[in-house]
């Protein structure tokens, strides 16, 4: 497995330990990790906001391609994370979410100046009774999102490595 902008090998191995093959993963942000998880026997649904990645790994995942909605006076940024400027467009995302999934992998949206705080802002739209993996927690804002979600759902988070944390279902 290559290092870079994708989830890392520790993350993939952790998912294999807690989630049986054949389970469904809802992935916010696609990348090479999408292929690793699909090859490990998981059904993948990938939410993507960057047109250059739309349907990029189509043989491995079902895509939910979304425009990006920038926060403004009517669509406000998540509380406590003001530096994030936008998220997946709710009109593209929520009508297209799968009905059931066994794990959420929060690794997007990709690209600056967006952020993952939109997951917290719209948390009630997701099934948070499943494990939630947070990638890139070495970045302060992404770590703060994990902490906010942990407090909201009333379950502790655990650190897998310096890049990845999890809230178990």
SEBARO-139503 format. One record per atom (N, C-alpha, C, O, CB): y, z, x; residue in one letter. Coordinates in steps of 0.02 Angstrom, whole numbers, padded with zeros to 5 digits, always signed. Each point is the difference from the previous one (the first is absolute). Glycine has a CB too. Layout:
<atoms>
YZXa/...
</atoms>
This chain:
<atoms>
-00059+00000+00042x/+00059+00000-00042x/+00062+00000+00044x/+00005+00037+00049x/-00067+00024-00140x/+00108-00102+00073x/+00062-00006+00038x/+00051+00052-00022x/+00000+00022-00058x/-00021-00145+00073x/+00064+00142+00031x/+00055+00046-00017x/+00060-00041-00021x/+00003-00060+00015x/-00046+00148+00065x/+00090-00059-00114x/+00061-00035-00019x/+00027+00025-00065x/+00005+00060-00011x/-00046-00160+00072x/+00057+00053-00106x/+00033+00019-00062x/-00049+00020-00055x/+00021+00018-00055x/+00071-00094+00086x/-00155+00073-00017x/-00051+00015-00050x/-00022+00073+00005x/+00017+00036+00048x/-00056-00156-00045x/+00000+00142-00052x/-00032+00065+00005x/-00043+00000+00063x/-00017-00053+00026x/+00019+00071-00152x/-00020+00041+00149x/-00039+00003+00062x/-00074+00016-00015x/-00020+00012-00057x/+00123+00025+00119x/-00142-00038-00008x/-00072+00012-00006x/-00016+00069-00028x/-00047+00007-00039x/+00029-00085+00134x/+00057+00129-00076x/-00011+00068-00027x/+00007+00000-00076x/-00039+00033-00035x/+00082+00017+00142x/+00006-00087-00132x/+00010-00004-00072x/-00059-00033-00034x/-00026+00025-00050x/+00150-00031+00068x/-00146-00050+00009x/-00058-00036-00029x/-00061+00045+00000x/-00036+00004-00050x/+00084-00114+00088x/-00062+00142+00018x/-00059+00044+00005x/+00005+00059-00048x/-00051+00021-00029x/+00037-00055+00149x/+00073+00061-00129x/+00009+00056-00047x/-00014-00024-00071x/-00034+00035-00038x/+00120+00017+00114x/-00060-00110-00094x/-00014-00026-00068x/-00075-00009-00010x/-00026+00015-00053x/+00139-00073+00052x/-00147+00032+00051x/-00073-00009-00005x/-00036+00066-00011x/-00052+00002-00034x/+00060-00102+00108x/+00018+00155-00046x/-00031+00065-00009x/+00009+00028-00070x/-00044+00034-00026x/+00063-00013+00147x/+00038-00034-00152x/+00015+00032-00064x/-00012-00045-00060x/+00001+00025-00057x/+00082+00044+00116x/-00093-00134-00049x/-00004-00047-00056x/-00062-00043+00006x/-00008-00035+00051x/+00134+00034-00060x/-00170+00002-00041x/-00061-00041+00005x/+00016-00075-00003x/+00048-00021-00031x/-00112+00115-00022x/+00021-00133+00086x/+00005-00073-00005x/+00000-00020-00073x/-00032+00032-00042x/-00026-00046+00154x/+00093-00040-00127x/+00004-00024-00068x/+00059+00030-00039x/+00015-00022-00055x/-00137+00007+00058x/+00155+00065+00026x/+00058+00030-00032x/+00060-00047+00004x/+00001-00048+00039x/-00044+00163-00010x/+00092-00101-00071x/+00059-00042-00004x/+00060+00035+00032x/+00013+00058-00013x/-00057-00111-00092x/+00079+00016+00148x/+00059+00026+00034x/+00062-00038-00024x/+00000-00061+00001x/-00069+00094+00101x/+00120+00004-00122x/+00065-00028-00016x/+00043+00010+00062x/+00014+00056+00020x/-00025-00033-00145x/+00031-00079+00155x/+00035+00001+00064x/+00072-00024-00010x/+00011-00055-00024x/-00121+00034+00086x/+00158+00064-00043x/+00070-00020-00002x/+00016-00027+00069x/+00009+00038+00048x/+00022+00049-00136x/-00026-00153+00094x/+00011-00034+00063x/-00066-00024+00029x/-00045+00040+00012x/+00145+00031+00009x/-00106-00136-00011x/-00061-00028+00028x/+00008-00014+00074x/+00056-00002+00026x/-00085-00048-00138x/-00026+00040+00145x/+00000-00014+00072x/-00071-00008+00024x/-00046-00007-00040x/+00153+00071+00056x/-00115-00064+00049x/-00067-00008+00028x/-00048+00054-00025x/-00060-00012-00006x/+00110-00043+00107x/-00024+00114-00114x/-00042+00054-00027x/-00032-00019-00066x/-00053+00026-00017x/+00127+00056+00075x/-00043-00126-00096x/-00028-00024-00062x/-00068-00032+00013x/-00048+00012-00037x/+00163-00031-00010x/-00119-00020+00100x/-00063-00034+00015x/-00052+00050+00024x/-00059-00006-00017x/+00122-00099+00048x/-00042+00154+00008x/-00047+00050+00025x/-00031+00039-00057x/-00060+00013+00000x/+00125-00003+00105x/-00024+00009-00154x/-00026+00038-00057x/-00043-00043-00046x/-00051+00024-00025x/+00152+00049+00031x/-00081-00135-00017x/-00041-00045-00041x/-00067-00012+00034x/-00052+00000-00033x/+00155-00055-00013x/-00102+00044+00112x/-00063-00010+00037x/-00044+00063-00001x/-00061-00005+00008x/+00121-00077+00065x/-00030+00140-00082x/-00038+00063-00004x/-00030+00011-00070x/-00035+00049-00011x/+00110-00001+00099x/-00061-00094-00134x/-00032+00004-00066x/+00044+00024-00056x/-00026+00019-00053x/-00076+00000+00114x/+00167-00018-00052x/+00046+00024-00052x/+00031-00059-00037x/+00012-00054+00028x/+00012+00157+00040x/-00011-00092-00133x/+00038-00048-00040x/+00073+00017+00010x/+00021+00057-00011x/-00115-00071-00075x/+00134-00037+00105x/+00069+00012+00019x/+00048-00032-00051x/-00010-00056-00022x/-00024+00060+00142x/+00087+00034-00137x/+00058-00026-00036x/+00060+00015+00044x/+00012+00058+00018x/-00065-00040-00135x/+00091-00070+00136x/+00055+00008+00047x/+00066-00018-00032x/+00008-00055-00027x/-00086+00031+00122x/+00125+00070-00092x/+00068-00012-00024x/+00040-00024+00060x/+00001+00031+00053x/-00010+00058-00145x/+00043-00146+00084x/+00036-00029+00056x/+00070-00023-00022x/+00008-00030-00053x/-00117-00006+00105x/+00159+00050-00009x/+00069-00020-00015x/+00027-00053+00048x/+00053-00028-00013x/-00036+00141-00032x/-00052-00127+00098x/+00025-00048+00049x/-00033-00068-00013x/-00061-00007+00009x/+00080+00100+00076x/+00021-00143-00105x/-00029-00065-00018x/-00045-00030+00054x/-00048-00035-00016x/+00147+00016-00052x/-00085+00032+00132x/-00042-00028+00053x/-00070+00031+00000x/-00046-00027+00032x/+00148+00007+00036x/-00111+00076-00103x/-00066+00032-00005x/-00032-00010-00068x/-00058+00020-00010x/+00097+00065+00093x/-00003-00115-00131x/-00029-00013-00066x/-00066-00038+00009x/-00001-00053+00032x/+00116+00052-00087x/-00168+00027+00028x/-00065-00034-00001x/-00027-00016+00069x/-00043-00044+00007x/+00074-00003-00116x/-00006+00081+00161x/-00019-00014+00069x/-00075+00013+00012x/-00034-00039+00033x/+00151+00068+00003x/-00142+00026-00063x/-00071+00017+00007x/-00036-00009-00067x/-00037+00044-00022x/+00065+00038+00115x/-00016-00137-00125x/-00024-00012-00068x/-00076+00005-00006x/-00026+00016-00053x/+00124-00089+00035x/-00134+00059+00072x/-00073+00006-00003x/-00024+00073+00000x/-00059+00014-00010x/+00052-00123+00069x/+00054+00155-00047x/-00019+00071+00007x/+00028+00044-00055x/-00025+00056-00010x/+00020-00075+00131x/+00056-00003-00156x/+00035+00044-00046x/+00027-00038-00060x/+00010-00061+00002x/+00019+00135+00093x/-00017-00037-00148x/+00039-00027-00057x/+00071+00023+00011x/+00014+00059+00006x/-00114-00056-00086x/+00146-00051+00083x/+00070+00016+00014x/+00040+00012-00063x/-00011-00031-00052x/+00003-00037+00153x/+00055+00115-00095x/+00053+00011-00049x/+00064-00015+00039x/+00027+00045+00033x/-00093+00045-00105x/+00090-00152+00068x/+00059-00020+00037x/+00062+00022-00039x/+00008-00015-00059x/-00069-00084+00110x/+00105+00134-00017x/+00059+00029-00032x/+00064-00020+00036x/+00003-00005+00061x/-00072+00102-00098x/+00120-00109-00003x/+00067-00004+00029x/+00019+00070+00024x/-00035+00049-00015x/+00068-00148-00060x/+00021+00103+00111x/+00027+00065+00021x/+00060+00015-00044x/+00043-00043-00011x/-00084+00028+00130x/+00044+00076-00143x/+00057+00024-00040x/+00040+00047+00043x/-00024+00053+00020x/-00040-00066-00131x/+00126-00006+00126x/+00043+00043+00039x/+00031+00053-00045x/+00016-00014-00058x/+00009-00081+00139x/-00017+00154-00055x/+00031+00054-00039x/+00075-00014-00007x/+00032-00023+00048x/-00119+00105-00008x/+00113-00068-00098x/+00072-00007-00013x/+00020+00055-00049x/-00036+00049-00007x/+00033-00176+00028x/+00059+00120-00053x/+00024+00053-00044x/-00046+00009-00061x/-00003+00055-00028x/+00119-00079+00065x/-00152-00029-00057x/-00045+00006-00058x/-00071+00018+00019x/-00036+00032-00038x/+00107-00115-00021x/-00092+00063+00118x/-00068+00012+00025x/+00008+00041+00063x/+00011-00027+00054x/-00059-00081-00104x/+00042+00174+00044x/+00020+00045+00054x/-00057+00013+00049x/-00059-00004-00017x/+00140+00056-00061x/-00060-00036+00138x/-00048+00018+00053x/-00035+00065-00017x/+00026+00041-00038x/+00044-00100+00123x/-00131+00069-00058x/-00035+00063-00011x/+00040+00059+00028x/+00031-00006+00053x/-00141-00055-00050x/+00109+00116-00039x/+00035+00059+00025x/-00028+00021+00067x/-00060-00009+00012x/+00083+00046-00130x/+00018-00010+00160x/-00019+00025+00066x/-00015-00054+00052x/-00016+00017+00057x/-00028+00081-00116x/+00048-00162+00041x/-00014-00053+00048x/+00054-00054-00006x/-00016-00057-00017x/-00110+00081+00012x/+00188-00007+00019x/+00055-00048-00012x/+00001-00060+00046x/+00030-00051-00018x/+00034+00147-00021x/-00097-00093+00097x/+00002-00056+00047x/-00042-00059-00022x/+00007-00055+00028x/+00013+00137+00062x/-00063-00073-00139x/-00041-00055-00024x/+00040-00040-00051x/+00034+00028-00044x/-00140+00038+00063x/+00103-00131-00014x/+00045-00044-00038x/-00034-00039-00056x/+00036-00032-00040x/+00030+00024+00142x/-00132+00008-00107x/-00032-00039-00052x/-00075+00011-00001x/-00028+00034+00044x/+00118-00118-00035x/-00123+00055-00060x/-00072+00008-00009x/-00026-00060-00038x/+00038-00046-00016x/-00028+00172+00017x/-00074-00126-00016x/-00030-00054-00040x/+00036-00003-00068x/+00019+00051-00028x/-00131-00036+00087x/+00121-00075-00084x/+00033-00008-00064x/-00046+00026-00055x/-00056-00025-00008x/+00121-00076+00050x/-00043+00152-00080x/-00043+00030-00051x/-00026-00051-00052x/-00056+00006-00024x/+00119+00099+00039x/-00022-00156-00032x/-00021-00049-00049x/-00058-00043+00024x/-00039-00025-00040x/+00156+00023-00003x/-00122-00007+00109x/-00055-00039+00028x/-00062+00044+00011x/-00056-00023-00005x/+00139-00053+00060x/-00071+00140-00040x/-00054+00044+00020x/-00038+00031-00058x/-00061-00010-00007x/+00127+00034+00108x/-00032+00014-00142x/-00035+00043-00047x/-00042-00037-00052x/-00053+00025-00018x/+00143+00054+00035x/-00069-00136-00043x/-00044-00035-00047x/-00063-00028+00033x/-00048-00018-00035x/+00149-00011-00031x/-00103+00026+00132x/-00055-00032+00035x/-00046+00048+00039x/-00046-00022+00033x/+00118-00076-00025x/-00058+00163-00013x/-00043+00048+00035x/-00071-00001-00030x/-00008-00009-00060x/+00108+00081+00085x/-00151-00064+00017x/-00067+00005-00028x/-00006+00063-00043x/+00034+00049+00013x/-00082-00112+00087x/+00005+00060-00148x/-00009+00058-00046x/-00031+00059+00037x/+00017+00058-00015x/-00031-00137-00081x/-00031+00065+00143x/-00035+00054+00035x/-00002-00015+00075x/-00006-00058+00020x/-00063+00082-00123x/+00073+00028+00142x/-00007-00004+00072x/-00020+00069+00025x/+00011+00050-00034x/+00075-00144+00044x/-00117+00095+00049x/-00029+00062+00026x/+00039+00031+00058x/-00015+00056+00021x/-00094-00100-00057x/+00158+00007+00062x/+00041+00024+00055x/+00064-00041+00002x/-00001-00060-00015x/-00101+00096+00081x/+00158-00004-00048x/+00063-00036+00010x/+00016+00005+00074x/+00001+00054+00029x/+00041-00029-00147x/-00028-00083+00148x/+00020-00005+00070x/+00074-00020+00001x/+00017-00057-00016x/-00135+00026+00055x/+00162+00077-00020x/+00072-00012+00000x/+00019-00023+00071x/+00008+00041+00045x/+00013+00046-00137x/-00014-00153+00100x/+00016-00031+00064x/+00052-00054-00011x/+00002-00049+00038x/-00118+00075+00007x/+00157-00019-00095x/+00052-00049-00015x/+00047+00029-00052x/-00014+00053-00027x/-00064-00148+00054x/+00133+00062-00041x/+00012-00069+00020x/+00018-00006+00073x/+00025+00046+00032x/+00012-00069-00147x/-00052-00036+00140x/+00015-00015+00069x/+00069-00029+00008x/+00029-00028-00047x/-00149+00010+00068x/+00147+00024+00038x/+00064-00030+00016x/+00058+00045-00015x/+00003+00032-00053x/-00053-00141+00031x/+00097+00110+00067x/+00060+00040-00009x/+00047-00038-00046x/+00000-00062+00002x/-00012+00115+00113x/+00051-00022-00156x/+00016+00071-00004x/-00037+00037-00056x/+00023+00052-00024x/+00088-00080+00070x/-00167+00001-00067x/-00036+00030-00056x/-00033+00065+00022x/+00005+00020+00058x/-00025-00133-00107x/-00011+00146+00002x/-00034+00062+00017x/-00054+00016-00050x/-00008-00035-00050x/+00112+00075+00104x/-00140+00012-00040x/-00057+00020-00042x/+00018+00053-00051x/-00042+00023-00038x/-00032-00052+00132x/+00137+00048-00094x/+00023+00050-00048x/-00006-00023-00072x/-00003+00041-00046x/+00080-00001+00131x/-00081-00105-00096x/-00010-00025-00068x/-00065+00023-00030x/-00007+00007-00061x/+00076-00105+00090x/-00119+00110+00014x/-00063+00027-00025x/+00012+00068-00032x/-00026+00015-00054x/-00038-00077+00144x/+00103+00104-00056x/+00017+00065-00028x/+00043-00007-00063x/-00011+00035-00049x/+00004+00016+00165x/+00056-00096-00113x/+00045-00010-00057x/-00040-00020-00063x/+00018+00020-00055x/+00074-00055+00135x/-00145-00004-00071x/-00039-00026-00057x/-00070+00031-00003x/-00046-00031-00025x/+00110-00076+00033x/-00071+00166+00018x/-00066+00030+00008x/-00040+00006-00066x/-00061-00004+00000x/+00108+00067+00096x/-00011-00054-00151x/-00035+00008-00064x/-00032-00066-00025x/-00038+00001-00048x/+00117+00091+00021x/-00064-00147+00060x/-00031-00064-00017x/-00068-00009+00033x/-00036-00047-00015x/+00151-00002+00002x/-00133+00095+00058x/-00061-00006+00039x/-00049+00056-00018x/+00021+00053-00024x/+00043-00107+00117x/-00128+00042-00082x/-00050+00052-00007x/-00001+00039+00066x/-00029-00024+00050x/-00042-00046-00133x/+00101+00128+00083x/+00003+00040+00061x/-00057+00051+00004x/+00002+00045+00041x/+00122-00060-00040x/-00174+00007-00044x/-00059+00043+00005x/-00049-00025+00052x/-00050+00032+00015x/+00064-00003-00135x/+00001-00087+00149x/-00042-00029+00052x/+00029+00018+00069x/+00058+00019+00004x/-00093-00115-00081x/-00005+00089+00130x/+00029+00011+00067x/+00056-00049+00013x/-00002-00058-00022x/-00109+00100+00064x/+00162-00019-00006x/+00057-00041+00019x/+00008+00004+00075x/+00009+00054+00028x/+00048-00035-00140x/-00061-00077+00145x/+00008-00005+00073x/+00071-00025+00013x/+00022-00049-00030x/-00147+00026+00049x/+00161+00056+00026x/+00068-00019+00018x/+00000-00022+00073x/-00016+00038+00045x/+00066+00044-00129x/-00030-00145+00095x/+00003-00026+00068x/+00071+00007+00026x/+00048+00005-00038x/-00143-00085+00015x/+00102+00079+00088x/+00065+00002+00035x/+00038+00065-00010x/+00061+00000-00004x/-00056-00123-00009x/-00042+00179+00008x/+00034+00064-00009x/+00034+00024+00064x/+00032+00052+00000x/-00115-00023-00088x/+00076-00067+00142x/+00038+00014+00060x/+00075-00015-00011x/+00042+00023+00039x/-00144-00050+00032x/+00117-00011-00123x/+00070-00012-00019x/+00021+00055-00049x/-00037+00016-00047x/+00025-00143+00064x/+00070+00155-00006x/+00022+00058-00039x/+00000-00014-00075x/-00027+00039-00039x/+00097-00004+00136x/-00041-00091-00119x/+00005-00014-00071x/-00069-00007-00032x/-00010+00024-00056x/+00119-00081+00076x/-00157+00026+00015x/-00067-00008-00028x/-00038+00066-00002x/-00039+00012-00046x/+00037-00129+00089x/+00014+00160+00005x/-00028+00068-00002x/+00030+00040-00058x/-00036+00038-00033x/+00019-00042+00158x/+00082-00005-00137x/+00032+00035-00056x/-00028-00022-00067x/-00007+00041-00045x/+00111-00031+00114x/-00120-00075-00076x/-00031-00024-00061x/-00066+00036-00012x/-00014+00023-00055x/+00070-00136+00069x/-00098+00118+00038x/-00064+00034-00007x/+00010+00073-00021x/-00036+00025-00043x/-00013-00101+00131x/+00097+00110-00058x/+00014+00070-00017x/+00024+00007-00072x/-00021+00046-00036x/+00049-00023+00156x/+00016-00068-00142x/+00024+00002-00069x/-00057-00011-00050x/-00005+00035-00050x/+00117-00077+00089x/-00155-00007-00024x/-00057-00013-00044x/-00047+00060-00001x/-00024+00019-00053x/+00033-00143+00077x/-00022+00153+00034x/-00043+00059+00005x/+00026+00056-00045x/-00038+00031-00037x/+00007-00063+00155x/+00096+00046-00113x/+00030+00052-00042x/-00005-00017-00074x/-00014+00043-00042x/+00092-00015+00136x/-00066-00092-00111x/+00000-00021-00070x/-00069+00007-00031x/-00006+00024-00057x/+00099-00103+00083x/-00145+00058+00010x/-00068+00003-00028x/-00033+00068+00009x/-00053+00013-00028x/+00043-00135+00051x/+00042+00166+00018x/-00027+00067+00009x/-00062+00003+00043x/-00042+00045-00008x/+00089-00018-00101x/-00054-00074+00155x/-00056+00000+00047x/+00026-00009+00071x/+00048-00038+00011x/-00126-00010-00100x/+00048+00083+00135x/+00022-00004+00070x/-00016-00068+00030x/-00046-00034-00021x/+00029+00158+00033x/+00057-00142+00037x/-00015-00060+00040x/-00034+00022+00065x/+00008+00057+00022x/+00090-00121-00074x/-00134+00018+00081x/-00035+00012+00063x/+00017-00057+00047x/+00005-00058-00021x/-00099+00122-00035x/+00102-00048+00119x/+00016-00051+00051x/-00065-00026+00030x/-00041+00039+00024x/+00153+00017+00000x/-00121-00122-00026x/-00058-00031+00032x/+00015-00013+00073x/-00041+00016+00044x/+00007-00070-00154x/+00092+00027+00124x/+00024-00011+00068x/+00076-00007-00004x/+00028+00010-00054x/-00137-00067+00092x/+00142+00040+00016x/+00074+00000-00001x/+00029-00053-00047x/+00059+00003-00016x/-00062+00040+00133x/-00037-00091-00138x/+00024-00053-00043x/-00020+00009-00073x/+00032-00030-00044x/-00037-00044+00141x/-00046+00113-00111x/-00031-00001-00065x/-00012+00070-00029x/-00022+00045+00034x/-00032-00151-00001x/+00071+00113-00098x/-00014+00061-00036x/-00034-00015-00065x/-00002-00057-00022x/+00102+00112+00075x/-00129-00003-00084x/-00037-00010-00062x/+00011+00059-00047x/+00007+00057+00022x/-00094-00125+00039x/+00090+00053-00125x/-00004+00050-00053x/-00064-00017-00038x/-00006-00053-00031x/+00136+00070+00021x/-00177+00028+00012x/-00064-00012-00032x/+00006+00008-00076x/+00042+00037-00024x/-00102+00002+00127x/+00017-00075-00139x/+00000+00002-00073x/-00037+00060-00027x/-00004+00009-00060x/+00010-00130+00060x/
</atoms>
